[in-house]
């Protein structure tokens, strides 16, 4: 299993890729040396030979001095045979030259040329001394025969030494590349391994982890992303713990009361119908609280789910607000609440109607619970450029400045100001936050102690 992991790991793959890269370069050098360099050398030597012949043709006088200069300058060997068959050699001691050797092939070619009527010819020869291909140019000039001989492949001792050194150099590169690739792979993979190890710890709920950075942009970006994830997970974990603690408390209270009043009905008030009805009303009220709490928890979980699909549509927000307020008419009649509407005739918006209505319900319930003794709640809708601004205003005691940043994220419920006219679970603002975030709508609260609060959000107009 460990071997398979290593084979699939970044470090192993980096080593393999670097080695393959180096092998590719070495193969390219080898191909260039064998094919390209030899081909270039051959072409260059033939070009030299042609230039030498042209030079002889252009210079009719003192060919002996010219032959000597050309032989040494171009690293070829030259023989001049006069009409008396006297042979004068130039640079024939050069390594691989066959003009001064007892080479039967060359002797035969030269004799045939001298006895022929041809004025020029060239011959390809396998050089047994250097084990390379060679070329012999022969031409007649002013009753003299001139032989120019050169290797078509580099057979110099320097070149042989170069090839030997190049072989050692290639071996050295291979060994060095192994160590360099391991070193480079370790530089990149070590922080990744460390990040992976700490990410596993993060998955187990450890939120005090710092992710290492090493100056490589991609790795540093990964570390920064995981730190952001860590921060979000910590906040969500704290939020869930707070919800669990508060919900547990809120569940416990009505359950205790339901049980207590049920026992009272069973043991005492079942004989007194008036008392029994009062106790049953309390049980029903607490049951409603439990239902509302469970519904809010389920709603919040559903909204936070990434799989939840929002149904965007065009609709008249003014009409929806008026329909919502109609459902609170009983509170105007029985508890003397005042709902003041400042609305335009029409406001066409684009959003999920059901969810935005839920936002308005929750903000209205919040305002009803925390408004002042005058029981006044104002709903205001105004046009702002390409958006509509929705404001829900209460006249309560307001929110402390230090508490404002937490009211959306925490299980927030200020029990000292709570009127309990509407059943509250403390999750209403969290639901509002999630819905508006999903819509990418701006929202917030303006509040001062003793001056009430204004909750607002902006919604896209058409």
Helices and strands as residue ranges (DSSP letters): H 2-8, H 10-31, I 32-37, H 38-58, H 63-74, E 77-81, E 87-90, H 104-115, E 120-127, E 132-141, E 144-151, H 157-203, H 217-267, G 269-271, H 273-304, E 312-316, H 317-326, H 329-335, E 338-342, E 348-352, H 353-370, E 376-384, E 387-394, G 404-406, H 428-439, E 443-447, E 453-460
